[in-house]
Amino acid sequence: MSYARRAAVVLWKDLLIEWRSKEQANALLFFCLLLLFLFQFALGPERDRLAAALPGLLWLGFILAGLLALGRSFLVERENDCWEALRLTPGDKSAIYLGKLLGNCVLMAAVEIILAVLFTVFYNVDLWAPAAPLALVMGLGTIGLAAVGTLFAAMTTQVRARELLFPVLLLPVQVPVLLATVSATQALLLGQPLADVAHWLKLLAGADVVYVTIGLLTFEFVLDG
Amino acid sequence: MITARELRKVYGSNCALDSVSLEVAGGECLALLGPNGAGKTTLLRILATLLRPTSGSLRVGDVDALRAPDRVRALIGMVAHGSHVYEDLTARENLRFWETLRSGDTAPARLLGALAQVELDGVADERVRTFSAGMKRRLGLARVLLGEARVLLLDEPFTGLDRRGRKWLNEFLLAFKARGGAAVVATHSFGGGLGVADRVAILGGGRLLLDRPAADLSPDALHRLYESLTDAIEGAP
C-alpha cells in the first residue's frame, strides 16, 4: 500500500468533511470580513499609511485565519474517538501527518486567496502586478505555518487548554517564517524584483524543509501521546 | 493468543489496574465483567496498545506488545465506546477511508459485503450523521470485519444494539471464535456477551477478582458471585 495513497486518502477525507460541513470555511470567511472592516476603520483613507502597513496587515490576516483553521484541524478526529482508530492503524503514521498538512495548506491557501482579493477590493491596492512572486512567498509561508501548525494542533488537541496553548506554542516558532514573509511581501509590493528577495525565499524554503521534516519524523510520537 | 502478566496502571495516586494477569487462547472468548470504574476500559486499552502499563508484560501472538505495538495493531480489531466513524462521511466512505489506511484493498464489492453483513448495505451512501447509535456501532463492527483481525477487543459492544443486533453480534463472535480468533468482551451488564463466552472474569477496583470457565457458572450463580465480589470491593475502605 503506497505511502502517497495513504496521505491522499487523509487529504480526501478532510476536504470532503470540510466541503460538507463548511464548519471552518464559514467561520474563516466571516473572520476575514471582520478583520478587513477593523483594519479599514483603524487606518482610515490615507493611502501612504495603508501602503506601509499593508504587508503586515496581509500576513496578520493570514496568520489569524491560519490559527483558527489549524487549531481546529484535529477536532474532527475527536468525534467518535477516530483519533484512537488512527493510532490503531498499522503502518507509517507520517502519511497521516502529510495528508493533514496538505489539507490544511489547501484550506489556508483558499482563505488567503479570498483575503487577498478582498484586500484589493476594500483598499484599492494592486496585488495583481506582483501576483506570481507574491504567490510564491504566500505558498512558502503557508507551508511553514501549516507544517508546525499541524503538528502542534495534533499535540494540543487532547489538552483541555488547547485554545490557549496552541498559539502560545506556535507563534514563537513561526518568527523566522513571519519575518521572511512580511519582508518579502513588502519588497514585492514596493515593486522590487523577485531576485531582491531571494535571501528571504531561501530562508522560507529552509524553514519549510526543517519544519516538514520534523513533523514527519515526530508525528507518530505525538499521535501516541 | 493474549498473555498479560502483572499488568499495573497508576495515574498519580490512583491505581486503575493492579497486578492483572490473564490469558486468552485462540478460539476463546473472555467476558470481562465489572461495575463502572472497575478498570475494564483501562485493561482493554492496554491490550489494544493504546495505553502503556506502568508495569507488567503483554504478548499478543508471539509479539511483545510493549516493544512492538505497531506489529500487534495489525492483529487487533477494536470496538470501543466511540464508534470510530466520521459523521460527515457516508457508511461506504468511512469503510473506504479506514481500509485505504489499513490494507489498501478497497474493492467496492468487499466494502458492500461488510456493510451487508451488518445490515447497513441499504444505507451505504447515507451520511453517518443520520444514523442511530446502534447503526453507528454496527458500522464500527463492519470496519472491524474488514480488518480480518485475530484478536477482538470489544468495550460494551451490546450498548445501543436492538435484539436483532445483539443476536447478530453473538453469531459474529461465535463465527470469529470458530476461525480461531481470540475475543475479549468487556461489559457491565449481564445482558450480552455471556452466551458466547468461554470464560468469565470479574474486575473490581482495578483487580481481577475471578477468572473461571463460563461452563462452571450458571447465570444465577454468576450473578450472586458478581454481586458479592463487587459489593465487597465497593464496601472496602
Chai-1 contact restraints between the chains, C-beta under 6 A:
chainA,res_idxA,chainB,res_idxB,connection_type,confidence,min_distance_angstrom,max_distance_angstrom,comment,restraint_id
A,M1,B,G104,contact,1.0,0.0,6.0,A-B,restraint_1
A,R6,B,L101,contact,1.0,0.0,6.0,A-B,restraint_2
A,V9,B,F97,contact,1.0,0.0,6.0,A-B,restraint_3
A,V9,B,T100,contact,1.0,0.0,6.0,A-B,restraint_4
A,K13,B,F97,contact,1.0,0.0,6.0,A-B,restraint_5
A,I17,B,D88,contact,1.0,0.0,6.0,A-B,restraint_6
A,R20,B,D88,contact,1.0,0.0,6.0,A-B,restraint_7
A,S21,B,D88,contact,1.0,0.0,6.0,A-B,restraint_8
A,E79,B,E87,contact,1.0,0.0,6.0,A-B,restraint_9
A,N80,B,G82,contact,1.0,0.0,6.0,A-B,restraint_10
A,N80,B,S83,contact,1.0,0.0,6.0,A-B,restraint_11
A,N80,B,V85,contact,1.0,0.0,6.0,A-B,restraint_12
A,D81,B,A80,contact,1.0,0.0,6.0,A-B,restraint_13
A,D81,B,G82,contact,1.0,0.0,6.0,A-B,restraint_14
A,D81,B,H84,contact,1.0,0.0,6.0,A-B,restraint_15
A,C82,B,H84,contact,1.0,0.0,6.0,A-B,restraint_16
A,A85,B,H84,contact,1.0,0.0,6.0,A-B,restraint_17
A,L88,B,R73,contact,1.0,0.0,6.0,A-B,restraint_18
A,T89,B,L101,contact,1.0,0.0,6.0,A-B,restraint_19
A,T89,B,R102,contact,1.0,0.0,6.0,A-B,restraint_20
A,P90,B,D70,contact,1.0,0.0,6.0,A-B,restraint_21
A,P90,B,R73,contact,1.0,0.0,6.0,A-B,restraint_22
A,P90,B,A74,contact,1.0,0.0,6.0,A-B,restraint_23
